């Protein structure tokens, strides 16, 4: 599975909601603002430019631009570190404010059925789109998943 497939599987409405959730402050704090700006082909990153760029972003994702998909994922995930920390803590994964400790293999912490347990625990705490995106991102990055995870039902929060 490619990262772009995760976005496409969630759909354009969920994609739009996730892009609206990007925190410019977090991009600057984690020093990824400039890199994201360049990769996103934006003169500056603000709420208005992000809103206007969503159709172009979706086109790039639809064309399977994996480098952009990765850069966008990084922007989305640092904007939702509270979700990442909550999920990793729930799974018992040692982390440093949402980042895996160096030289640590997190795979053993993701036992069979972890996706459903995480989704059930946090589906009323975090918006579905970003929660399902993060679950699938972990599956893609750590576990080499071939198909996206689909909780049922996926609500539009």
Z-matrix of the N, CA and C atoms (Angstrom, degrees):
N
C 1 1.450
C 2 1.531 1 107.81
N 3 1.310 2 115.73 1 137.51
C 4 1.459 3 121.07 2 174.63
C 5 1.527 4 108.92 3 -94.77
N 6 1.312 5 115.66 4 156.81
C 7 1.459 6 120.51 5 -179.98
C 8 1.525 7 111.29 6 -60.56
N 9 1.320 8 117.45 7 -38.36
C 10 1.467 9 120.09 8 -179.92
C 11 1.529 10 111.15 9 -60.19
N 12 1.323 11 117.27 10 -30.18
C 13 1.465 12 120.56 11 178.91
C 14 1.525 13 111.70 12 -64.56
N 15 1.302 14 117.45 13 -30.43
C 16 1.467 15 120.63 14 178.68
C 17 1.526 16 109.47 15 -65.50
N 18 1.328 17 116.59 16 -46.87
C 19 1.466 18 120.15 17 177.61
C 20 1.528 19 110.22 18 -60.39
N 21 1.326 20 116.41 19 -48.40
C 22 1.458 21 120.96 20 -176.89
C 23 1.520 22 111.11 21 -62.35
N 24 1.317 23 116.46 22 -37.63
C 25 1.455 24 120.62 23 179.51
C 26 1.528 25 111.77 24 -65.39
N 27 1.326 26 116.54 25 -35.98
C 28 1.470 27 120.14 26 178.49
C 29 1.528 28 111.48 27 -69.83
N 30 1.318 29 116.45 28 -30.00
C 31 1.456 30 120.84 29 178.88
C 32 1.517 31 113.19 30 97.58
N 33 1.321 32 114.20 31 164.19
C 34 1.460 33 121.02 32 -173.87
C 35 1.527 34 112.83 33 -68.05
N 36 1.325 35 118.85 34 -36.71
C 37 1.466 36 120.30 35 179.50
C 38 1.526 37 111.38 36 -65.10
N 39 1.322 38 116.46 37 -45.41
C 40 1.463 39 120.37 38 178.02
C 41 1.529 40 110.23 39 -63.90
N 42 1.328 41 116.26 40 -40.46
C 43 1.461 42 121.53 41 177.93
C 44 1.531 43 109.87 42 -57.38
N 45 1.317 44 116.23 43 -46.81
C 46 1.463 45 120.69 44 179.89
C 47 1.526 46 110.97 45 -61.11
N 48 1.323 47 117.43 46 -44.43
C 49 1.471 48 120.56 47 178.80
C 50 1.525 49 110.90 48 -61.11
N 51 1.334 50 116.67 49 -39.54
C 52 1.466 51 119.07 50 -179.94
C 53 1.524 52 111.21 51 -66.33
N 54 1.323 53 117.59 52 -43.97
C 55 1.468 54 120.37 53 -179.98
C 56 1.533 55 109.87 54 -62.10
N 57 1.331 56 116.73 55 -37.81
C 58 1.473 57 119.72 56 177.06
C 59 1.529 58 111.51 57 -61.82
N 60 1.326 59 117.06 58 -22.50
C 61 1.461 60 121.21 59 -178.52
C 62 1.517 61 114.77 60 -88.41
N 63 1.322 62 117.87 61 2.92
C 64 1.471 63 119.91 62 178.91
C 65 1.525 64 109.47 63 -69.12
N 66 1.315 65 115.29 64 131.30
C 67 1.457 66 122.38 65 -179.48
C 68 1.530 67 109.77 66 -99.13
N 69 1.324 68 116.26 67 112.76
C 70 1.462 69 120.52 68 178.96
C 71 1.530 70 109.92 69 -61.82
N 72 1.322 71 116.66 70 -38.56
C 73 1.460 72 121.14 71 177.92
C 74 1.521 73 112.51 72 -60.08
N 75 1.330 74 116.90 73 -42.52
C 76 1.466 75 120.27 74 178.76
C 77 1.530 76 110.63 75 -68.27
N 78 1.327 77 117.32 76 -35.65
C 79 1.468 78 119.59 77 176.95
C 80 1.522 79 110.08 78 -60.40
N 81 1.322 80 116.02 79 -41.75
C 82 1.468 81 120.21 80 179.41
C 83 1.524 82 111.28 81 -70.93
N 84 1.337 83 116.76 82 -42.84
C 85 1.463 84 120.87 83 -180.00
C 86 1.520 85 111.61 84 -57.48
N 87 1.328 86 116.41 85 -43.21
C 88 1.465 87 120.65 86 -177.61
C 89 1.523 88 112.57 87 -93.90
N 90 1.320 89 116.12 88 14.21
C 91 1.460 90 124.70 89 173.35
C 92 1.530 91 113.27 90 53.77
N 93 1.333 92 115.32 91 42.70
C 94 1.467 93 119.29 92 175.13
C 95 1.528 94 111.31 93 -118.90
N 96 1.328 95 116.63 94 4.80
C 97 1.462 96 121.39 95 -178.69
C 98 1.529 97 111.19 96 -57.43
N 99 1.328 98 117.11 97 -53.19
C 100 1.470 99 120.78 98 -175.93
C 101 1.522 100 111.92 99 -64.18
N 102 1.318 101 116.58 100 -44.21
C 103 1.463 102 119.94 101 179.20
C 104 1.520 103 111.84 102 -62.18
N 105 1.330 104 116.08 103 -41.99
C 106 1.457 105 120.03 104 178.56
C 107 1.529 106 110.21 105 -65.84
N 108 1.324 107 116.52 106 -42.44
C 109 1.470 108 121.17 107 -179.99
C 110 1.530 109 110.35 108 -57.65
N 111 1.311 110 116.34 109 -46.11
C 112 1.467 111 120.90 110 -179.38
C 113 1.526 112 110.35 111 -65.85
N 114 1.325 113 117.13 112 -50.08
C 115 1.469 114 121.25 113 -177.12
C 116 1.532 115 111.21 114 -64.56
N 117 1.349 116 116.66 115 -31.54
C 118 1.466 117 120.85 116 -179.42
C 119 1.530 118 112.40 117 -83.50
N 120 1.330 119 116.60 118 -5.95
C 121 1.469 120 122.56 119 -178.97
C 122 1.530 121 111.07 120 60.16
N 123 1.338 122 115.39 121 47.94
C 124 1.463 123 121.58 122 179.39
C 125 1.529 124 109.54 123 -116.55
N 126 1.340 125 116.19 124 142.28
C 127 1.466 126 120.68 125 176.37
C 128 1.528 127 109.89 126 -69.42
N 129 1.334 128 115.70 127 -37.07
C 130 1.463 129 122.07 128 173.44
C 131 1.514 130 107.77 129 -152.34
N 132 1.308 131 115.27 130 157.63
C 133 1.458 132 120.37 131 -179.52
C 134 1.522 133 107.79 132 -106.42
N 135 1.315 134 115.03 133 112.62
C 136 1.460 135 121.51 134 172.35
C 137 1.526 136 107.83 135 -146.82
N 138 1.304 137 116.69 136 176.47
C 139 1.464 138 120.79 137 -176.28
C 140 1.519 139 111.58 138 -57.27
N 141 1.313 140 117.09 139 -43.84
C 142 1.468 141 121.53 140 -178.05
C 143 1.523 142 111.95 141 -67.00
N 144 1.333 143 117.11 142 -45.29
C 145 1.471 144 118.93 143 -178.84
C 146 1.526 145 110.93 144 -66.82
N 147 1.319 146 117.34 145 -36.25
C 148 1.467 147 120.02 146 176.47
C 149 1.525 148 110.87 147 -64.43
N 150 1.322 149 116.43 148 -44.94
C 151 1.468 150 121.03 149 -179.48
C 152 1.524 151 110.37 150 -59.43
N 153 1.327 152 116.19 151 -46.00
C 154 1.459 153 120.31 152 -178.87
C 155 1.531 154 112.67 153 -68.75
N 156 1.317 155 116.69 154 -26.71
C 157 1.474 156 120.78 155 -176.03
C 158 1.530 157 113.29 156 -85.02
N 159 1.314 158 118.05 157 -11.02
C 160 1.468 159 120.35 158 -175.77
C 161 1.532 160 112.59 159 -52.41
N 162 1.341 161 120.32 160 -47.36
C 163 1.477 162 118.11 161 178.76
C 164 1.536 163 112.89 162 -60.12
N 165 1.337 164 117.45 163 -39.62
C 166 1.469 165 120.37 164 177.25
C 167 1.523 166 111.09 165 -66.41
N 168 1.330 167 116.70 166 -40.72
C 169 1.462 168 120.97 167 177.60
C 170 1.530 169 109.93 168 -59.98
N 171 1.330 170 116.12 169 -45.68
C 172 1.459 171 120.91 170 -178.67
C 173 1.537 172 110.53 171 -61.99
N 174 1.323 173 116.25 172 -39.28
C 175 1.469 174 120.19 173 177.94
C 176 1.519 175 110.11 174 -62.38
N 177 1.312 176 116.90 175 -44.26
C 178 1.464 177 120.49 176 -179.99
C 179 1.527 178 111.50 177 -63.93
N 180 1.324 179 115.96 178 -39.64
C 181 1.462 180 120.06 179 177.11
C 182 1.530 181 109.43 180 -65.72
N 183 1.325 182 116.78 181 -42.80
C 184 1.470 183 121.77 182 179.36
C 185 1.525 184 111.85 183 -62.41
N 186 1.324 185 115.92 184 -30.06
C 187 1.469 186 121.40 185 177.63
C 188 1.526 187 111.85 186 -85.48
N 189 1.312 188 116.66 187 6.18
C 190 1.473 189 123.97 188 176.71
C 191 1.532 190 113.19 189 63.63
N 192 1.330 191 116.06 190 42.07
C 193 1.463 192 121.63 191 175.34
C 194 1.537 193 107.16 192 -76.32
N 195 1.322 194 116.21 193 90.15
C 196 1.464 195 121.47 194 -173.47
C 197 1.526 196 113.31 195 -67.75
N 198 1.315 197 117.86 196 -33.73
C 199 1.464 198 119.28 197 177.72
C 200 1.531 199 110.09 198 -63.88
N 201 1.323 200 116.01 199 -43.23
C 202 1.463 201 119.43 200 176.96
C 203 1.529 202 110.22 201 -66.76
N 204 1.317 203 117.53 202 -40.15
C 205 1.469 204 121.24 203 179.29
C 206 1.531 205 110.16 204 -58.02
N 207 1.324 206 117.22 205 -40.29
C 208 1.467 207 121.61 206 179.22
C 209 1.522 208 111.20 207 -68.81
N 210 1.322 209 116.48 208 -43.63
C 211 1.472 210 120.41 209 -179.99
C 212 1.532 211 110.26 210 -63.58
N 213 1.320 212 116.38 211 -42.77
C 214 1.458 213 121.11 212 178.42
C 215 1.524 214 110.63 213 -64.51
N 216 1.324 215 117.23 214 -41.47
C 217 1.465 216 121.01 215 178.23
C 218 1.526 217 110.62 216 -59.12
N 219 1.314 218 116.02 217 -42.41
C 220 1.457 219 119.69 218 178.99
C 221 1.535 220 110.58 219 -61.49
N 222 1.332 221 116.82 220 -43.34
C 223 1.468 222 120.67 221 178.75
C 224 1.528 223 110.89 222 -64.12
N 225 1.320 224 116.88 223 -41.95
C 226 1.465 225 120.82 224 179.36
C 227 1.520 226 111.14 225 -65.05
N 228 1.313 227 116.41 226 -44.37
C 229 1.457 228 119.46 227 -174.23
C 230 1.523 229 112.78 228 -72.49
N 231 1.332 230 119.04 229 -40.25
C 232 1.472 231 118.08 230 176.79
C 233 1.524 232 110.70 231 -66.95
N 234 1.325 233 116.94 232 -23.88
C 235 1.467 234 120.60 233 177.04
C 236 1.524 235 111.94 234 -75.00
N 237 1.321 236 116.70 235 -12.50
C 238 1.467 237 121.41 236 -178.42
C 239 1.531 238 111.20 237 -129.94
N 240 1.318 239 115.83 238 43.62
C 241 1.460 240 119.31 239 -179.65
C 242 1.522 241 112.34 240 -62.17
N 243 1.328 242 117.97 241 -27.53
C 244 1.461 243 119.72 242 177.10
C 245 1.523 244 110.76 243 -60.91
N 246 1.323 245 117.56 244 -40.83
C 247 1.459 246 122.15 245 176.38
C 248 1.525 247 110.30 246 -64.39
N 249 1.320 248 116.94 247 -46.15
C 250 1.463 249 121.57 248 -177.70
C 251 1.525 250 110.67 249 -61.24
N 252 1.321 251 116.52 250 -46.79
C 253 1.463 252 120.63 251 179.13
C 254 1.521 253 110.37 252 -61.22
N 255 1.328 254 117.27 253 -44.30
C 256 1.470 255 121.46 254 -179.61
C 257 1.530 256 110.92 255 -61.26
N 258 1.324 257 116.72 256 -45.35
C 259 1.470 258 120.71 257 -179.37
C 260 1.526 259 110.65 258 -65.38
N 261 1.316 260 116.84 259 -47.58
C 262 1.469 261 119.60 260 -178.57
C 263 1.527 262 111.15 261 -64.23
N 264 1.316 263 117.33 262 -41.74
C 265 1.468 264 120.39 263 177.10
C 266 1.528 265 110.69 264 -62.37
N 267 1.315 266 117.25 265 -43.86
C 268 1.466 267 122.29 266 178.72
C 269 1.532 268 110.66 267 -59.62
N 270 1.325 269 116.43 268 -38.64
C 271 1.461 270 121.28 269 179.90
C 272 1.536 271 112.39 270 -80.47
N 273 1.335 272 116.27 271 -7.65
C 274 1.460 273 120.25 272 -179.14
C 275 1.518 274 113.58 273 77.14
N 276 1.328 275 116.77 274 19.98
C 277 1.465 276 121.50 275 -178.12
C 278 1.531 277 109.13 276 -83.53
N 279 1.336 278 117.51 277 120.53
C 280 1.462 279 118.89 278 175.60
C 281 1.535 280 109.71 279 -59.42
N 282 1.326 281 115.63 280 131.34
C 283 1.461 282 119.14 281 -179.60
C 284 1.511 283 109.91 282 -150.36
N 285 1.301 284 114.22 283 160.47
C 286 1.458 285 121.96 284 177.98
C 287 1.514 286 107.31 285 -114.47
N 288 1.319 287 116.46 286 91.39
C 289 1.468 288 123.09 287 -178.12
C 290 1.528 289 112.49 288 55.13
N 291 1.329 290 115.67 289 41.27
C 292 1.455 291 120.66 290 176.44
C 293 1.508 292 114.68 291 96.82
N 294 1.311 293 117.80 292 -3.61
C 295 1.458 294 121.84 293 179.49
C 296 1.529 295 108.82 294 -109.90
N 297 1.331 296 116.01 295 136.45
C 298 1.463 297 119.99 296 178.72
C 299 1.513 298 109.80 297 -63.01
N 300 1.325 299 115.40 298 141.63
C 301 1.462 300 120.24 299 174.93
C 302 1.527 301 108.79 300 -64.78
N 303 1.325 302 116.30 301 147.57
C 304 1.468 303 120.77 302 179.69
C 305 1.525 304 109.93 303 -62.06
N 306 1.315 305 115.01 304 146.65
C 307 1.466 306 123.23 305 177.26
C 308 1.528 307 113.41 306 59.69
N 309 1.337 308 117.35 307 24.22
C 310 1.449 309 120.74 308 178.18
C 311 1.520 310 108.92 309 -109.11
N 312 1.317 311 116.30 310 136.36
C 313 1.458 312 121.05 311 176.26
C 314 1.524 313 108.22 312 -96.80
N 315 1.345 314 117.52 313 106.82
C 316 1.461 315 119.35 314 -177.50
C 317 1.534 316 114.14 315 -79.76
N 318 1.319 317 118.51 316 -10.48
C 319 1.471 318 121.71 317 -175.24
C 320 1.529 319 114.38 318 -52.80
N 321 1.337 320 119.42 319 -42.99
C 322 1.473 321 118.58 320 -178.01
C 323 1.538 322 114.34 321 -61.39
N 324 1.299 323 117.71 322 -17.55
C 325 1.466 324 120.96 323 -179.46
C 326 1.536 325 112.65 324 -80.91
N 327 1.320 326 115.70 325 -10.00
C 328 1.460 327 120.44 326 -176.93
C 329 1.532 328 109.14 327 -108.62
N 330 1.332 329 114.10 328 78.15
C 331 1.461 330 121.43 329 -178.07
C 332 1.523 331 110.32 330 -81.51
N 333 1.303 332 114.87 331 166.57
C 334 1.460 333 120.64 332 -176.95
C 335 1.535 334 111.58 333 -50.69
N 336 1.326 335 115.27 334 132.20
C 337 1.462 336 121.50 335 178.10
C 338 1.520 337 114.41 336 86.11
N 339 1.327 338 117.58 337 3.92
C 340 1.468 339 120.03 338 -176.90
C 341 1.520 340 111.74 339 -59.93
N 342 1.329 341 117.78 340 -34.09
C 343 1.454 342 121.37 341 -177.80
C 344 1.533 343 111.00 342 -59.81
N 345 1.334 344 115.70 343 -48.39
C 346 1.466 345 119.85 344 -179.69
C 347 1.525 346 111.66 345 -64.67
N 348 1.330 347 116.35 346 -39.68
C 349 1.467 348 119.27 347 179.33
C 350 1.533 349 110.95 348 -63.52
N 351 1.329 350 116.19 349 -44.18
C 352 1.464 351 120.42 350 179.01
C 353 1.526 352 110.37 351 -64.84
N 354 1.316 353 116.35 352 -45.79
C 355 1.465 354 119.66 353 -179.15
C 356 1.524 355 110.72 354 -60.61
N 357 1.309 356 117.63 355 -46.64
C 358 1.473 357 120.92 356 -179.50
C 359 1.523 358 111.56 357 -62.65
N 360 1.313 359 117.02 358 -40.67
C 361 1.465 360 121.50 359 -178.76
C 362 1.531 361 111.75 360 -65.83
N 363 1.345 362 118.13 361 -39.20
C 364 1.463 363 120.81 362 -169.33
C 365 1.523 364 115.55 363 -113.03
N 366 1.319 365 118.83 364 1.55
C 367 1.468 366 120.72 365 -175.45
C 368 1.523 367 113.49 366 -64.32
N 369 1.322 368 117.27 367 -23.72
C 370 1.464 369 119.50 368 177.28
C 371 1.527 370 112.13 369 -98.90
N 372 1.333 371 116.06 370 -1.71
C 373 1.465 372 121.06 371 -178.26
C 374 1.529 373 111.57 372 -99.96
N 375 1.325 374 116.56 373 -40.20
C 376 1.459 375 122.32 374 -176.87
C 377 1.528 376 110.16 375 -121.85
N 378 1.335 377 117.22 376 154.19
C 379 1.476 378 119.65 377 176.77
C 380 1.531 379 110.90 378 -59.74
N 381 1.329 380 115.22 379 138.59
C 382 1.463 381 121.00 380 -178.33
C 383 1.517 382 113.11 381 -53.03
N 384 1.324 383 117.08 382 -45.66
C 385 1.464 384 119.71 383 -173.83
C 386 1.524 385 111.38 384 -56.02
N 387 1.317 386 117.40 385 -51.43
C 388 1.465 387 119.56 386 -176.51
C 389 1.530 388 111.10 387 -73.20
N 390 1.326 389 117.72 388 -33.58
C 391 1.464 390 120.67 389 177.77
C 392 1.529 391 110.30 390 -63.98
N 393 1.314 392 117.28 391 -49.27
C 394 1.464 393 120.89 392 179.47
C 395 1.531 394 110.31 393 -66.37
N 396 1.328 395 116.51 394 -36.66
C 397 1.464 396 119.19 395 176.07
C 398 1.527 397 110.22 396 -60.02
N 399 1.328 398 117.77 397 -46.44
C 400 1.465 399 120.24 398 -178.17
C 401 1.527 400 111.54 399 -65.57
N 402 1.320 401 117.15 400 -42.60
C 403 1.466 402 119.91 401 176.38
C 404 1.522 403 109.61 402 -56.21
N 405 1.325 404 116.04 403 -47.68
C 406 1.463 405 119.99 404 -179.39
C 407 1.524 406 112.32 405 -68.79
N 408 1.323 407 117.24 406 -32.99
C 409 1.463 408 120.52 407 176.93
C 410 1.528 409 110.01 408 -63.75
N 411 1.322 410 116.60 409 -43.78
C 412 1.467 411 119.84 410 176.67
C 413 1.526 412 110.57 411 -61.85
N 414 1.307 413 116.71 412 -43.54
C 415 1.469 414 121.24 413 179.79
C 416 1.535 415 110.27 414 -61.65
N 417 1.325 416 116.32 415 -40.10
C 418 1.475 417 121.77 416 179.36
C 419 1.529 418 110.85 417 -69.44
N 420 1.331 419 115.55 418 -51.93
C 421 1.462 420 120.91 419 -172.87
C 422 1.528 421 113.68 420 -71.09
N 423 1.332 422 116.59 421 -43.91
C 424 1.457 423 120.23 422 -173.57
C 425 1.521 424 114.38 423 -96.13
N 426 1.320 425 116.01 424 -36.03
C 427 1.454 426 119.61 425 -167.15
C 428 1.524 427 114.42 426 -110.96
N 429 1.331 428 117.51 427 -2.95
C 430 1.459 429 120.24 428 178.47
C 431 1.514 430 114.29 429 61.63
N 432 1.317 431 116.80 430 35.68
C 433 1.468 432 121.21 431 -178.33
C 434 1.522 433 110.77 432 -58.06
N 435 1.301 434 114.81 433 145.15
C 436 1.462 435 120.34 434 -179.91
C 437 1.514 436 112.86 435 -97.96
N 438 1.334 437 117.15 436 -21.18
C 439 1.463 438 122.12 437 -179.19
C 440 1.529 439 109.15 438 -131.64
N 441 1.332 440 117.20 439 147.00
C 442 1.471 441 119.73 440 176.36
C 443 1.527 442 111.78 441 -67.51
N 444 1.312 443 114.77 442 150.59
C 445 1.458 444 122.89 443 174.45
C 446 1.524 445 108.24 444 -81.06
N 447 1.328 446 116.67 445 136.83
C 448 1.462 447 122.38 446 178.40
C 449 1.521 448 110.01 447 -126.67
N 450 1.327 449 118.11 448 106.23
C 451 1.465 450 118.28 449 171.55
C 452 1.520 451 108.44 450 -75.72
N 453 1.293 452 116.41 451 152.56
C 454 1.469 453 119.39 452 176.87
C 455 1.506 454 108.30 453 -125.29
N 456 1.291 455 119.69 454 135.25
C 457 1.457 456 125.64 455 -13.83
C 458 1.525 457 110.95 456 -84.14
N 459 1.298 458 116.47 457 153.72
C 460 1.464 459 122.66 458 177.66
C 461 1.525 460 106.83 459 -92.46
N 462 1.332 461 116.76 460 111.97
C 463 1.471 462 117.96 461 179.83
C 464 1.512 463 110.77 462 -90.79
N 465 1.288 464 116.52 463 170.79
C 466 1.474 465 121.68 464 -170.93
C 467 1.514 466 113.33 465 -99.60
N 468 1.328 467 119.45 466 31.19
C 469 1.465 468 119.30 467 178.94
C 470 1.484 469 111.57 468 -78.49
